[in-house]
Amino acid sequence: LLYLRRIFVYHADVKPESDTYEIFSLMELRLMKYIMNPAMIATWIFGVWLVYLAGHEIAMQLWMQIKTAAVVILTYYHFTLGKYLNDFFIVKNLNID
């Protein structure tokens, strides 16, 4: 999540017609599609699985509530970064597929 923000900073400083702009676009897309999305999905699957295996009483413990809140906040941040990524592609009129 933090690396994508760094790439956005570098990407914003480059002229849209340059090859470097295309490289940053590809880097951002691949990071989101092949690393960040699967990691988020795995986090949610294994988190729900943990609660299922440990029993529902674990969800009432403070540490688990803090952990769940952090995951929800980071999920929101993930989708916000996805919106910013789409904004870069809209500005450049690139085809994401």
Secondary structure as GFF3:
##gff-version 3
##sequence-region A 1 97
A	DSSP	alpha_helix	2	12	.	.	.	ID=ss1
A	DSSP	alpha_helix	19	30	.	.	.	ID=ss2
A	DSSP	pi_helix	31	36	.	.	.	ID=ss3
A	DSSP	alpha_helix	37	54	.	.	.	ID=ss4
A	DSSP	three_ten_helix	56	60	.	.	.	ID=ss5
A	DSSP	alpha_helix	62	92	.	.	.	ID=ss6
###
